[in-house]
Amino acid sequence: MADLAAMRDAFEATIRAACQEVVVHGASAPRLPNTSCLGMPGVAAELQVMAFDLAGIAVSAGAACSSGKMRPSHVLQAMGQSEQAAREAVRFSFGWTSQPEDAGRAAQAWIALYRRKRG
């Protein structure tokens, strides 16, 4: 679990270093060590899901318990996030077979998409 948390934290740190606007949902709360929920301001989650899919990276939008539904996460809204912020969030999950290189590739894909969409 500690290795997964370290990989998640490095993933988030790479993105934060490149984009001060990124929203790391739940960063200050206890959370799963393998999961990162990121908000890309101004870019709809649906577009992000498609772009990451084209890059060969699987992500999810919405709450984990609402998988397959493209609605803003009621969990993020319950955490005090706006509907807009919930509509811009995607979830990355790392598993036992994930390697630091996988997290690095995902971070670079996030940064590239952000730069294309936001300039």
C-alpha positions in Angstrom: 0.0 0.0 0.0 2.8 2.4 0.8 4.3 1.9 -2.7 0.9 2.7 -4.3 0.6 5.8 -2.2 4.1 6.9 -3.2 3.3 6.3 -6.9 0.0 8.3 -6.5 1.7 11.1 -4.7 4.5 11.3 -7.4 1.8 11.3 -10.1 0.0 14.2 -8.5 3.2 16.1 -7.7 4.3 15.9 -11.4 0.9 17.3 -12.5 0.9 20.0 -9.8 4.4 21.1 -10.8 3.2 21.6 -14.4 -0.3 23.0 -13.7 -1.1 25.1 -10.6 -4.8 25.0 -11.5 -5.2 21.2 -11.1 -7.7 20.2 -8.4 -6.7 17.2 -6.4 -9.9 16.2 -4.8 -9.5 14.9 -1.3 -5.8 15.6 -1.1 -6.0 16.8 2.5 -8.2 13.9 3.6 -7.5 10.2 4.3 -8.0 8.4 1.1 -7.2 5.2 -0.8 -3.5 4.9 -1.6 -4.0 3.9 -5.2 -6.6 6.4 -6.3 -6.3 10.0 -7.5 -9.3 12.2 -8.5 -8.2 15.2 -10.5 -10.1 18.2 -11.8 -9.0 19.8 -15.0 -10.6 23.2 -14.9 -12.4 24.1 -18.1 -12.3 20.6 -19.6 -15.3 18.3 -19.3 -14.7 14.9 -17.8 -16.3 13.2 -20.9 -13.7 14.8 -23.2 -10.9 13.8 -20.8 -12.1 10.2 -20.7 -12.1 10.0 -24.5 -8.7 11.7 -24.8 -7.1 9.4 -22.2 -8.7 6.4 -23.9 -7.1 7.4 -27.2 -3.8 7.6 -25.4 -4.3 4.1 -24.0 -5.0 5.2 -20.4 -8.1 4.0 -18.7 -9.8 6.6 -16.4 -13.2 7.0 -14.9 -15.5 10.0 -14.5 -18.2 10.3 -11.8 -18.3 8.3 -8.6 -17.0 4.8 -8.5 -20.4 3.6 -7.3 -22.0 5.2 -10.4 -19.6 3.5 -12.9 -20.9 3.7 -16.5 -23.0 6.8 -15.8 -21.8 10.2 -17.1 -23.2 12.4 -14.3 -21.2 14.7 -12.1 -20.0 12.8 -9.0 -22.4 13.1 -6.1 -19.5 12.2 -3.9 -17.6 15.3 -4.9 -20.7 17.4 -4.5 -21.2 15.9 -1.0 -17.5 16.9 -0.3 -18.5 20.5 -1.1 -17.4 20.7 -4.7 -19.5 22.6 -7.2 -21.4 20.7 -9.9 -19.0 22.3 -12.4 -15.9 21.0 -10.5 -17.5 17.6 -10.4 -18.1 17.7 -14.1 -14.4 18.3 -14.7 -13.0 15.5 -12.5 -11.6 12.1 -13.6 -10.3 9.3 -11.4 -7.1 7.4 -11.9 -6.6 4.1 -10.1 -3.3 2.3 -9.8 -3.1 -1.4 -9.1 -0.6 -4.0 -8.0 0.8 -4.4 -11.5 1.1 -0.6 -12.1 4.7 0.7 -12.3 6.0 4.2 -11.7 6.5 4.5 -15.4 2.8 4.0 -15.9 2.0 6.8 -13.5 4.6 9.0 -15.2 3.0 8.3 -18.6 -0.4 9.1 -17.2 0.8 12.3 -15.7 2.5 13.4 -19.0 -0.8 12.6 -20.9 -2.7 14.7 -18.3 -0.3 17.6 -18.8 -0.4 17.4 -22.6 -4.2 17.3 -22.7 -4.4 20.3 -20.3 -1.9 22.3 -22.4 -3.8 21.5 -25.6 -7.2 22.5 -24.1 -6.2 25.4 -21.9 -3.1 26.8 -23.6 
